[in-house]
Amino acid sequence: MSGKIKHTKNELKAQRENLQRFQRFLPMLQLKKQLLQAEIQHVLAAVHDVEQQETERHAQLASWIALFADPVEPADFLAIQAVRVSTGNVAGVPVPVFERVDFERRQPDLFATPAWLDDAVALLETLLSLNEQKKILQEQERLIRIELVTTSQRVNLFEKVKIPETNENIRVIKIFLGDEQTAAVARAKTAKDRLRR
C-alpha cells in the first residue's frame, strides 16, 4: 500500500486521521463481538432449557402411550392457528422473539371421547408450543452467528490489516518528508556557500 500513497504532508494528515478513526472503532467492534458471543451462549442455554422441558413432557407422555391405543387422536382436536413472534434487537441484530402459539381447539363430544382426552390435548399443546419456541431460538442463534462472523471479520480487518497498513504508511511518509527536508537543508547550505564565494 505504501507505494500507492502520496508522500505529502496532506497525505500524512489523512493517514493519521484514518489511524485515529480505526483505533476509535476497533474497541466498539471488539465489544460487539463479545456481546454477540455472550448472546449466543444465552440462546444456547435457552434452547437447552426448552429441550429439557420437552424431554420432561415426553416422559409424561410415555405414561399415556397405552391410552393412545384407543381410536382417538388428540391432534384431531388441536391445530396451530398462529405463532406469535415479535422482533428484538441483540447488539444491532434484529432477531425474532417468541411470544406464544395460538391454538384452535375443536370441542370433543364428551360422551364419545375418553376422559383423558382433555389432559392429552393440553400436553400436546405444551409440546407444540415448546417446539415452536425452540425453532425461534434456533433462528435467533443462526442470525446472531451470521453477525458474529461479519463482526469478527471487521475486527480482524482493523487489527491485522488497516491499523498496521496505516502505521506503515505514516512511517514511509515521515521518512520521505524527513529525507526531503534534509535534502532541502543541504541544498540551502550549498546555495549559501556558493553565494559567499
C-alpha positions as CSV (number, residue, x, y, z in Angstrom):
1,M,0.0,0.0,0.0
2,S,2.9,2.4,0.8
3,G,3.7,2.5,-3.0
4,K,0.2,3.9,-3.8
5,I,0.2,6.7,-1.3
6,K,1.3,10.3,-1.9
7,H,4.3,11.5,0.0
8,T,2.9,14.8,1.2
9,K,2.0,16.5,4.4
10,N,-1.7,16.4,3.5
11,E,-1.5,12.6,3.0
12,L,0.3,12.3,6.3
13,K,-2.5,14.2,8.0
14,A,-5.1,12.0,6.2
15,Q,-3.3,8.8,7.3
16,R,-3.1,10.0,10.9
17,E,-6.9,10.7,10.8
18,N,-7.5,7.3,9.4
19,L,-5.5,5.7,12.1
20,Q,-7.4,7.6,14.8
21,R,-10.7,6.5,13.3
22,F,-9.6,2.9,13.1
23,Q,-8.4,3.0,16.7
24,R,-11.7,4.6,17.8
25,F,-13.9,2.0,16.1
26,L,-11.9,-1.1,17.0
27,P,-12.9,-1.2,20.7
28,M,-16.6,-0.8,19.7
29,L,-16.3,-3.8,17.3
30,Q,-14.5,-5.9,19.9
31,L,-17.2,-5.1,22.4
32,K,-19.9,-6.0,19.9
33,K,-18.1,-9.3,19.2
34,Q,-18.1,-10.1,22.9
35,L,-21.8,-9.2,23.2
36,L,-22.7,-11.5,20.3
37,Q,-20.6,-14.3,21.8
38,A,-22.3,-13.9,25.1
39,E,-25.8,-13.8,23.5
40,I,-25.1,-17.0,21.6
41,Q,-24.3,-18.7,24.9
42,H,-27.5,-17.3,26.3
43,V,-29.6,-18.6,23.4
44,L,-27.9,-22.0,23.6
45,A,-28.8,-22.2,27.3
46,A,-32.4,-21.2,26.4
47,V,-32.5,-24.0,23.7
48,H,-31.2,-26.5,26.2
49,D,-33.8,-25.4,28.8
50,V,-36.6,-25.8,26.2
51,E,-35.2,-29.2,25.2
52,Q,-35.2,-30.3,28.8
53,Q,-38.9,-29.3,29.2
54,E,-39.7,-31.2,26.0
55,T,-38.0,-34.3,27.5
56,E,-40.0,-34.0,30.7
57,R,-43.2,-33.7,28.7
58,H,-42.3,-36.7,26.5
59,A,-41.7,-38.6,29.8
60,Q,-45.2,-37.6,30.9
61,L,-46.5,-38.7,27.5
62,A,-44.8,-42.1,27.8
63,S,-47.1,-43.0,30.7
64,W,-50.0,-42.3,28.4
65,I,-48.9,-44.4,25.5
66,A,-51.2,-47.3,26.3
67,L,-54.1,-44.9,26.2
68,F,-53.2,-43.7,22.7
69,A,-54.1,-47.2,21.5
70,D,-57.7,-46.1,21.7
71,P,-59.1,-44.9,18.3
72,V,-58.9,-41.3,19.5
73,E,-56.2,-39.0,18.1
74,P,-55.6,-35.8,20.3
75,A,-54.2,-34.0,17.3
76,D,-57.7,-34.1,15.7
77,F,-58.9,-31.8,18.4
78,L,-56.0,-29.3,18.2
79,A,-54.4,-27.2,15.5
80,I,-51.9,-24.4,15.5
81,Q,-53.7,-21.2,14.4
82,A,-50.7,-18.8,14.6
83,V,-47.2,-18.5,16.1
84,R,-46.9,-15.0,17.6
85,V,-43.4,-13.6,17.1
86,S,-42.1,-10.1,17.8
87,T,-38.8,-8.6,16.8
88,G,-36.0,-8.0,19.3
89,N,-32.6,-6.4,19.0
90,V,-29.3,-8.0,20.0
91,A,-26.3,-5.8,19.5
92,G,-27.9,-4.2,16.5
93,V,-29.1,-7.5,15.0
94,P,-32.9,-7.8,14.5
95,V,-34.0,-11.2,15.8
96,P,-37.3,-12.9,16.2
97,V,-38.6,-13.3,19.8
98,F,-41.1,-16.0,20.7
99,E,-44.3,-14.7,22.2
100,R,-46.8,-17.5,22.2
101,V,-48.7,-20.0,20.0
102,D,-52.4,-19.5,19.4
103,F,-54.3,-22.8,19.1
104,E,-57.6,-23.7,17.6
105,R,-59.3,-26.3,19.8
106,R,-62.1,-28.3,18.5
107,Q,-64.6,-29.3,21.2
108,P,-64.8,-33.0,21.5
109,D,-68.0,-34.9,22.1
110,L,-67.8,-35.5,25.8
111,F,-69.8,-38.7,25.5
112,A,-67.9,-40.2,22.5
113,T,-64.3,-39.5,23.7
114,P,-62.4,-40.8,26.7
115,A,-62.0,-38.7,29.9
116,W,-58.2,-38.4,29.5
117,L,-58.5,-36.5,26.2
118,D,-58.5,-33.0,27.7
119,D,-55.3,-33.7,29.5
120,A,-53.7,-35.2,26.4
121,V,-54.7,-32.2,24.3
122,A,-53.2,-29.8,26.9
123,L,-50.0,-31.8,27.0
124,L,-49.9,-31.8,23.2
125,E,-50.4,-28.0,23.2
126,T,-47.5,-27.6,25.6
127,L,-45.3,-29.8,23.4
128,L,-46.2,-27.9,20.2
129,S,-45.5,-24.6,22.0
130,L,-42.1,-25.7,23.1
131,N,-41.3,-27.0,19.6
132,E,-42.2,-23.6,18.1
133,Q,-40.2,-21.8,20.8
134,K,-37.2,-23.9,20.1
135,K,-37.4,-23.1,16.3
136,I,-37.5,-19.4,17.1
137,L,-34.5,-19.7,19.4
138,Q,-32.5,-21.6,16.8
139,E,-33.3,-18.9,14.2
140,Q,-32.0,-16.3,16.7
141,E,-28.8,-18.3,17.1
142,R,-28.4,-18.5,13.3
143,L,-28.9,-14.7,12.8
144,I,-26.5,-13.9,15.7
145,R,-23.9,-16.2,14.3
146,I,-24.0,-14.6,10.9
147,E,-23.5,-11.2,12.5
148,L,-20.7,-12.6,14.7
149,V,-18.8,-13.8,11.6
150,T,-19.2,-10.4,10.0
151,T,-18.1,-8.6,13.1
152,S,-15.1,-10.9,13.6
153,Q,-14.0,-10.3,10.0
154,R,-14.2,-6.5,10.7
155,V,-12.2,-6.8,13.9
156,N,-9.5,-8.8,12.0
157,L,-9.5,-6.3,9.2
158,F,-8.9,-3.5,11.5
159,E,-6.4,-5.3,13.8
160,K,-4.4,-7.2,11.2
161,V,-4.7,-5.0,8.0
162,K,-5.9,-1.5,8.4
163,I,-4.1,-0.3,11.5
164,P,-0.7,-1.9,10.6
165,E,-1.0,-0.7,7.0
166,T,-1.8,2.9,8.1
167,N,1.1,2.8,10.6
168,E,3.4,1.7,7.8
169,N,2.1,4.5,5.5
170,I,2.7,7.1,8.2
171,R,6.2,5.7,8.7
172,V,7.0,5.8,5.0
173,I,5.7,9.3,4.6
174,K,7.6,10.6,7.6
175,I,10.8,9.1,6.2
176,F,10.2,10.6,2.8
177,L,9.4,14.0,4.3
178,G,12.4,13.8,6.6
179,D,14.7,12.9,3.7
180,E,13.1,15.7,1.6
181,Q,13.7,18.2,4.5
182,T,17.3,17.1,4.9
183,A,17.9,17.5,1.2
184,A,16.4,20.9,1.2
185,V,18.6,22.0,4.1
186,A,21.7,20.6,2.3
187,R,20.6,22.5,-0.9
188,A,20.2,25.6,1.1
189,K,23.7,25.3,2.7
190,T,25.2,24.6,-0.8
191,A,23.5,27.7,-2.2
192,K,24.6,29.8,0.8
193,D,28.2,28.6,0.3
194,R,28.1,29.5,-3.4
195,L,26.7,32.9,-2.6
196,R,29.6,33.5,-0.1
197,R,32.2,32.6,-2.7
